[in-house]
Amino acid sequence: GHINTVTAGISLPYYWSSISISHGHAFGNGLFIGAGVGLDYMSGGMDGHEYSWFVPLFADVKYSFIDKKISPFLDLKGGALCDCTSSGIGYVLSPSVGLDIWRFSVSIGYELRNISYRVEIYDQIDNENIYGDRGPVAGHSSIMIGNNRMKLAVSYSF
């Protein structure tokens, strides 16, 4: 049947907190397939920001090994990721293992995030021009920033 899941998590070693909701179908054989959206907060960020906000849009595949109130599981989430603070776009991939306990789940996993940002390239004329330490904009380029970490999460399904 149809299942909704709300998940809250934290990631280490960088301080990230996240909340997400996924909707999908449980097939009765332990397999769940769905999709979701989240909101992530990171202390520190690009462009000198004190924090950053991210929105992941993801597919979610979960397999529970035992059809009981307590069951170990494997989960894989993957999809697009938008940095709403610094205008970056990228992807997220997050495998995890955990334990279902009635309608609750606890999990530990690995999270890989790669985000591409558009950056300005400056002509350096001299250090005393009207632009300060930067010369005029000469063009644009993009950089990819990766972020890998462990994630701890608690979920509730209804």
URSULVEN-V297245 format. One record per pair of residues at least 24 apart in sequence whose ideal C-beta (glycine too) atoms are under 6 Angstrom apart, sorted by the first residue. I is the first residue (numbers start at 0). J is the second residue. If there is no record, write none. Layout:
I;J
I;J
//
This chain:
2;156
3;157
4;154
4;156
5;155
6;152
6;154
7;153
8;150
8;152
9;151
10;148
10;150
11;149
13;148
14;42
15;39
15;41
16;40
21;59
29;62
29;63
30;62
31;61
32;60
33;59
34;58
35;59
44;84
45;85
46;85
48;84
51;82
51;84
52;83
52;84
53;80
53;82
54;81
54;83
55;80
55;91
63;99
68;101
69;100
70;99
71;98
72;97
72;99
80;112
82;114
87;114
87;116
89;113
89;114
89;115
102;155
102;156
103;155
104;154
105;153
106;152
107;151
108;150
110;148
110;150
111;147
112;146
113;143
113;145
114;144
115;141
115;143
116;142
117;141
118;142
//
